[in-house]
Amino acid sequence: MSENTDPEVDPQIAELRAEAASWRKKLREQEQANEQLTAKVAELSAANESLTGESESLRGELDQVKGEQERAGMVAEVAKEYGVDAGVLRGSTRDEITAHAEQLRDVFKKANSAFMPNIGDEPGVQSNEEAEFVRDLFGS
């Protein structure tokens, strides 16, 4: 302390210095807390970005699975409607799948009629009662 200072002023200066020291200490504590919070925010931001990417990836996979299920349902319906095996149908839209089913049905119909001609139409084969019955039964 200085020689020219008033004795009443010295306790006030000491009090102000103590208060200033207290505020500096609080400031350092707040700066440390701020650094910790900044680090935590950076950590959480990185985790959020990672989860956002994972979420988008999972949404894409879900959309793909839903699309596959929808297509499988369409294929099953068309296969049942046209009497064609669902495993051989191709196409990504209902119209494409239906067109392929019609094509296959027509091809199989022609192929079956080529291998199973009407008995009465074959040269040299005599028609008998059994053949007549089968023809009447199956409409050929």
Disulfide bonds with the S-S distance in Angstrom:
none
